Structures are given as structure tokens and as C-alpha cells.
Amino acid sequence: MNSFFTFQFGDFADSSPSWFDWLSLVISSLISIFSVWGGFWIANRIYSKEKDDKIIEENEIQESEIRLFKNSLTQLKFSIEHQIEGLEEYLEKQDFSLKFHQGVQVDFLQFINIKYLYKDIGVANQDKIGEVNKLLSTLYTLSDFRISLRDEFRTFMKKYGFHEDKFYSYRKLLYTKYFELCNQRSSDFKFQGGIKTWKFSADDRFMIEYSKIRDQIFKDKEVISENGLKDRKLFVERFVVPLIHLSSEFLPEDYNAIEVNDIANDVNSAYADIEHVTSTHNQATKSYLNILTDAKGQIERYLK
């Protein structure tokens, strides 16, 4: 026992602890306790503040993300509306002049953290989550919209041009091939009213009927005007198809009828191909229009 007190306070045999010694011990102990508690309290305050700051920062980031997303959607909606107008005008006029709007793009999605969109509406709001999922799905389909629309237009123009070149063979039926046959088969010609007219032998029924069909089509103002061919559909119905039927009557013995029949069938097929590629292209264009119209509606619902 004596050694214990000697270790703590000195030799108690010579002196006893005073009240000051006890007070110092108590104060020292309290300081240690308060130091520990104070350190814990400060650490807790720092942690709480950092946690609150992080929540505030997270909320600010969320608000910033939502604001950026909505601003981008507003700009996208503006471009979509103009592209819709361009497509509608294009389908109405069929003038091969389609306006493309560069603003129809969703590049901004790569800068948006999608989780903030869901946090904004709340995970419990399943209806809203469903709407956002549908909106995002629609937006992602627009990622290659501009390229796809341009490719569709270019492909159509290429196909249309190919078939139209073949269709222009009709000029042979009206002019070059006809005049060639007239020079080969006519028995005489004369000028009447400043116009050269051909005379064929009475037994050359093919050229006589061919000339009649040709004369009739030039007098048909619904089909041909002073500016040239006016209506392709009527031209095919009233000139090309009758010429196919006429030339078919003289196959295979009349070589010239074979030539005319081949040209007329090429023209008729080319016209059918033009109609087909045009119809297919118009359907595709309407599909693009429907995609934009749907996207515009979804954006408007989200921005309400």
C-alpha cells in the first residue's frame, strides 16, 4: 500500500495530499473527459456539416441537371416543330426540295445524369417514371434521325432519277423513233400549214394507227401543253398503253413494231417504278413525321 501512494503522489510517509492536490486531480480528469467529449462533438459537427453540405450540393446538381434537360428539350421541341413543317410541306408539294433542320439531335443526353430525372419525380411515382422511360426511349431513337432522313431522301432521289431517265425514252416514241420509221416507211410527205405530214401506203396499218395516236396526244391539252408534258399518268394511259396494244398486234412479223413495243413497255415500266419508289418514299417520310409528332407530344407533356 505504501509503495502505491509513493508511485502516484510521492512518499505519503513524509506528507499527505492536500485539498489542492485532490482538486488538481479532479480538474485534470474533467479536462480529459471534456477534451474527449469536445473532440467527439467537434468531429460530429464537422461530419454533420459535411453531410448537410453534400446534400445541398447534391440538390444543386440535381436542379442544374433538370434545368439543363428541360432547356435542351425546349430547344429540341422548337427544331422538331420546324422539321415537321418541312416534312408536311415536302409531302404536299412533292417538289424534291426537303428542308433539313440540324437542331433535331439529342447529343445533350450524353451530358445528362439520368438518375437525377428519376430522383426529381420520386421512385414511388410509377406513372411518371413510365412517362420518363417512354420519353427517353423516344429521344434515343432520334440519335441518328438526321442521318437516317438524309439517307432516305438521297436513296429516293437516286432511284427516282434512274427510273426517270428510262421514262424519258417516251421522247423516242414521239419524235426520234417515229421520224425514223416515217423516213423508212412513208410513201410520200407534204407540208400542210407549215407542218410536214407523212403519207403511208394503205396496207401499212401500223404506221397509220401510230400516227393517229400520236396526233391525238399532241391535241390533248390535259396531257401536253406548250411547256411540254403536263401529266405523266394521263400520257401513259392515253398514249403509251394504246401504243403497246397497237404494236403487239404486229408481233413478231413487223420488226419496227417490235422496237416500238420494247420502248413503250420500258416507258410504262419506268412510270410504274417511279410511282412505286415515290409511294414507298412517301410512306417512309410519313413515318419520320409520325416519330417527330410523337416526340413533340411527349416533350410537351414532360415540360408541363
C-alpha positions as CSV (number, residue, x, y, z in Angstrom):
1,M,0.0,0.0,0.0
2,N,2.8,2.4,0.9
3,S,4.5,1.8,-2.5
4,F,1.3,2.5,-4.4
5,F,1.0,6.0,-2.9
6,T,4.6,6.5,-3.4
7,F,4.2,5.8,-7.2
8,Q,1.2,8.2,-7.5
9,F,2.0,11.2,-5.3
10,G,5.3,10.7,-3.7
11,D,6.1,9.4,-0.2
12,F,3.0,9.7,1.9
13,A,5.1,8.8,4.9
14,D,6.5,12.3,4.8
15,S,3.5,14.2,3.5
16,S,-0.3,13.8,3.0
17,P,-2.2,15.0,-0.2
18,S,-3.7,18.4,0.3
19,W,-7.1,19.6,-0.9
20,F,-5.3,21.3,-3.7
21,D,-3.8,18.1,-4.9
22,W,-7.2,16.5,-4.9
23,L,-8.7,19.4,-6.7
24,S,-5.9,19.3,-9.3
25,L,-6.6,15.6,-9.9
26,V,-10.3,16.2,-10.3
27,I,-9.8,19.1,-12.7
28,S,-7.3,17.1,-14.7
29,S,-9.8,14.3,-15.0
30,L,-12.6,16.6,-16.0
31,I,-10.4,18.3,-18.6
32,S,-9.6,14.9,-20.1
33,I,-13.2,14.0,-20.2
34,F,-14.3,17.3,-21.7
35,S,-11.4,17.0,-24.2
36,V,-12.6,13.7,-25.4
37,W,-16.3,14.8,-25.5
38,G,-15.3,18.1,-27.2
39,G,-13.3,16.2,-29.8
40,F,-16.3,13.9,-30.4
41,W,-18.7,16.9,-30.6
42,I,-16.5,18.8,-33.0
43,A,-16.0,15.8,-35.2
44,N,-19.7,15.2,-35.1
45,R,-20.4,18.8,-36.1
46,I,-17.9,18.6,-38.9
47,Y,-19.4,15.4,-40.1
48,S,-23.0,16.8,-39.9
49,K,-21.9,20.0,-41.7
50,E,-20.2,18.0,-44.4
51,K,-23.3,15.8,-44.7
52,D,-25.5,18.8,-45.0
53,D,-23.2,20.5,-47.5
54,K,-23.2,17.3,-49.5
55,I,-27.0,17.2,-49.5
56,I,-27.1,20.8,-50.6
57,E,-24.5,20.2,-53.3
58,E,-26.4,17.1,-54.5
59,N,-29.7,19.1,-54.6
60,E,-28.0,21.9,-56.5
61,I,-26.5,19.4,-59.0
62,Q,-30.0,17.8,-59.4
63,E,-31.6,21.1,-60.0
64,S,-28.9,22.0,-62.5
65,E,-29.3,18.7,-64.3
66,I,-33.1,19.1,-64.5
67,R,-32.8,22.7,-65.7
68,L,-30.3,21.6,-68.4
69,F,-32.5,18.7,-69.5
70,K,-35.6,20.9,-69.8
71,N,-33.8,23.7,-71.6
72,S,-32.4,21.1,-74.1
73,L,-35.9,19.7,-74.6
74,T,-37.3,23.1,-75.2
75,Q,-34.7,23.8,-77.9
76,L,-35.3,20.3,-79.4
77,K,-39.0,20.9,-79.5
78,F,-38.5,24.1,-81.4
79,S,-36.4,22.3,-84.0
80,I,-38.8,19.4,-84.2
81,E,-41.7,21.7,-84.9
82,H,-39.8,23.3,-87.8
83,Q,-38.8,19.9,-89.2
84,I,-42.4,18.8,-89.0
85,E,-43.4,21.8,-91.1
86,G,-40.7,21.0,-93.6
87,L,-41.9,17.4,-94.0
88,E,-45.5,18.4,-94.3
89,E,-44.7,20.9,-97.0
90,Y,-42.5,18.4,-98.8
91,L,-45.3,15.8,-98.8
92,E,-47.8,18.3,-100.0
93,K,-45.7,19.9,-102.8
94,Q,-43.7,16.8,-103.9
95,D,-41.1,19.2,-105.3
96,F,-38.0,17.2,-104.3
97,S,-36.9,20.1,-102.0
98,L,-36.8,18.8,-98.4
99,K,-35.6,21.2,-95.7
100,F,-33.4,19.6,-93.0
101,H,-33.1,21.2,-89.5
102,Q,-29.8,20.5,-87.8
103,G,-31.3,21.1,-84.4
104,V,-33.1,17.7,-84.4
105,Q,-30.5,15.9,-82.4
106,V,-30.1,14.5,-78.8
107,D,-26.4,14.9,-78.2
108,F,-27.3,16.7,-74.9
109,L,-28.3,13.3,-73.5
110,Q,-24.6,12.3,-73.0
111,F,-24.2,15.2,-70.6
112,I,-27.3,14.4,-68.5
113,N,-27.2,12.1,-65.5
114,I,-30.4,10.2,-65.8
115,K,-30.6,9.3,-62.1
116,Y,-31.5,12.9,-61.3
117,L,-34.6,12.7,-63.6
118,Y,-35.9,9.8,-61.5
119,K,-35.0,11.4,-58.2
120,D,-36.8,14.6,-59.3
121,I,-40.1,12.7,-59.8
122,G,-39.6,10.2,-56.9
123,V,-39.2,6.5,-57.2
124,A,-42.7,5.9,-55.9
125,N,-44.4,7.7,-58.8
126,Q,-44.6,4.8,-61.2
127,D,-46.8,6.6,-63.7
128,K,-44.3,9.5,-64.1
129,I,-41.4,7.0,-64.2
130,G,-43.2,5.2,-67.1
131,E,-43.6,8.5,-68.9
132,V,-39.9,9.4,-68.5
133,N,-38.9,5.9,-69.7
134,K,-41.0,6.4,-72.8
135,L,-39.7,9.9,-73.4
136,L,-36.0,8.7,-73.1
137,S,-36.7,5.8,-75.4
138,T,-38.2,8.1,-78.0
139,L,-35.3,10.6,-77.6
140,Y,-32.7,7.8,-78.2
141,T,-34.5,6.9,-81.4
142,L,-33.7,10.4,-82.6
143,S,-30.0,9.9,-82.1
144,D,-29.5,9.1,-85.8
145,F,-32.6,10.9,-87.1
146,R,-30.9,13.4,-89.3
147,I,-28.6,10.9,-90.9
148,S,-31.4,8.4,-91.5
149,L,-33.7,11.1,-93.0
150,R,-30.9,12.3,-95.3
151,D,-30.1,8.8,-96.4
152,E,-33.8,8.1,-97.1
153,F,-34.0,11.2,-99.2
154,R,-30.8,10.6,-101.1
155,T,-31.7,7.0,-101.8
156,F,-35.1,8.0,-103.1
157,M,-33.6,10.7,-105.4
158,K,-31.1,8.2,-106.8
159,K,-33.8,5.6,-107.5
160,Y,-36.2,8.2,-108.9
161,G,-33.5,9.6,-111.2
162,F,-32.7,6.2,-112.5
163,H,-36.3,5.3,-113.4
164,E,-37.0,8.8,-114.7
165,D,-34.1,8.5,-117.2
166,K,-35.7,5.4,-118.5
167,F,-39.1,7.1,-118.6
168,Y,-37.7,9.9,-120.8
169,S,-37.5,7.3,-123.6
170,Y,-41.0,8.4,-124.4
171,R,-39.4,11.1,-126.5
172,K,-38.3,8.4,-128.9
173,L,-41.9,7.4,-129.3
174,L,-43.0,10.9,-130.0
175,Y,-40.0,12.1,-132.1
176,T,-36.8,10.3,-133.0
177,K,-38.1,6.7,-133.5
178,Y,-41.3,7.9,-135.1
179,F,-39.5,10.1,-137.5
180,E,-37.0,7.3,-138.3
181,L,-39.9,5.0,-139.1
182,C,-41.6,7.7,-141.2
183,N,-38.5,8.1,-143.3
184,Q,-38.2,4.4,-143.8
185,R,-41.9,3.5,-144.5
186,S,-43.7,6.6,-145.8
187,S,-44.5,6.7,-149.5
188,D,-44.7,10.5,-149.6
189,F,-45.0,13.6,-147.5
190,K,-46.2,17.1,-147.8
191,F,-46.3,20.4,-145.9
192,Q,-49.7,21.4,-144.6
193,G,-49.9,24.6,-142.6
194,G,-46.1,24.6,-142.2
195,I,-46.2,21.1,-140.7
196,K,-44.7,18.1,-142.5
197,T,-47.3,15.3,-142.8
198,W,-46.4,11.8,-143.8
199,K,-48.3,9.6,-146.2
200,F,-48.2,5.8,-145.9
201,S,-49.4,3.0,-148.1
202,A,-52.9,1.8,-147.4
203,D,-51.7,-1.6,-146.1
204,D,-49.3,-0.1,-143.6
205,R,-51.9,-0.1,-140.8
206,F,-49.2,0.0,-138.1
207,M,-47.8,3.4,-139.1
208,I,-51.2,4.8,-139.9
209,E,-52.6,4.0,-136.5
210,Y,-49.3,5.0,-134.8
211,S,-49.6,8.5,-136.5
212,K,-53.2,8.8,-135.4
213,I,-52.4,8.0,-131.7
214,R,-49.5,10.5,-131.9
215,D,-51.6,13.3,-133.4
216,Q,-54.3,12.8,-130.8
217,I,-51.9,13.1,-127.9
218,F,-50.5,16.4,-129.1
219,K,-54.0,17.8,-129.3
220,D,-54.8,16.6,-125.8
221,K,-54.2,19.7,-123.7
222,E,-54.7,17.7,-120.4
223,V,-51.6,15.8,-121.3
224,I,-49.3,18.1,-123.3
225,S,-49.2,21.8,-123.2
226,E,-46.9,24.5,-124.8
227,N,-44.4,23.8,-122.0
228,G,-44.2,20.1,-122.6
229,L,-45.5,17.0,-120.9
230,K,-48.1,18.1,-118.4
231,D,-49.5,14.8,-116.9
232,R,-47.4,11.7,-116.9
233,K,-50.2,9.4,-115.7
234,L,-52.6,10.5,-118.5
235,F,-49.8,10.4,-121.0
236,V,-49.1,6.7,-120.2
237,E,-52.8,5.9,-120.2
238,R,-53.7,7.7,-123.4
239,F,-50.5,7.3,-125.5
240,V,-48.0,4.7,-124.2
241,V,-50.5,1.9,-123.3
242,P,-52.5,2.2,-126.6
243,L,-49.2,2.1,-128.5
244,I,-48.3,-1.1,-126.6
245,H,-51.6,-2.7,-127.6
246,L,-51.2,-1.5,-131.2
247,S,-47.6,-2.7,-131.7
248,S,-48.5,-6.0,-130.1
249,E,-50.9,-6.8,-133.0
250,F,-48.0,-6.8,-135.4
251,L,-45.6,-9.0,-133.5
252,P,-43.4,-10.8,-134.4
253,E,-43.5,-10.2,-138.2
254,D,-43.0,-6.4,-138.1
255,Y,-39.5,-5.6,-136.7
256,N,-40.4,-1.9,-136.3
257,A,-43.4,-2.8,-134.2
258,I,-41.1,-4.9,-132.0
259,E,-38.8,-1.9,-131.5
260,V,-41.8,0.4,-130.7
261,N,-43.3,-2.2,-128.4
262,D,-40.0,-2.5,-126.4
263,I,-39.6,1.2,-126.0
264,A,-43.3,1.7,-125.0
265,N,-43.0,-1.2,-122.4
266,D,-39.8,0.3,-121.0
267,V,-41.6,3.7,-120.6
268,N,-44.6,2.1,-119.0
269,S,-42.4,0.0,-116.6
270,A,-40.4,3.1,-115.7
271,Y,-43.5,5.0,-114.9
272,A,-44.7,2.2,-112.7
273,D,-41.3,2.1,-110.9
274,I,-41.4,5.9,-110.4
275,E,-44.8,5.6,-108.8
276,H,-43.7,2.7,-106.6
277,V,-40.5,4.3,-105.3
278,T,-42.4,7.6,-104.7
279,S,-45.2,5.8,-102.8
280,T,-42.6,3.9,-100.7
281,H,-40.7,7.1,-100.0
282,N,-43.8,9.0,-99.0
283,Q,-44.7,6.2,-96.6
284,A,-41.2,6.4,-95.1
285,T,-41.4,10.2,-94.9
286,K,-44.8,9.9,-93.1
287,S,-43.1,7.5,-90.6
288,Y,-40.5,10.1,-89.9
289,L,-43.2,12.7,-89.5
290,N,-45.1,10.4,-87.0
291,I,-41.9,9.9,-85.0
292,L,-41.4,13.6,-84.7
293,T,-45.0,14.3,-83.9
294,D,-44.9,11.7,-81.1
295,A,-41.7,13.0,-79.7
296,K,-43.1,16.6,-79.7
297,G,-46.2,15.4,-77.7
298,Q,-44.1,13.6,-75.1
299,I,-41.8,16.6,-74.7
300,E,-44.7,18.9,-74.2
301,R,-46.2,16.6,-71.5
302,Y,-42.9,16.4,-69.7
303,L,-42.4,20.2,-69.7
304,K,-45.9,20.9,-68.3
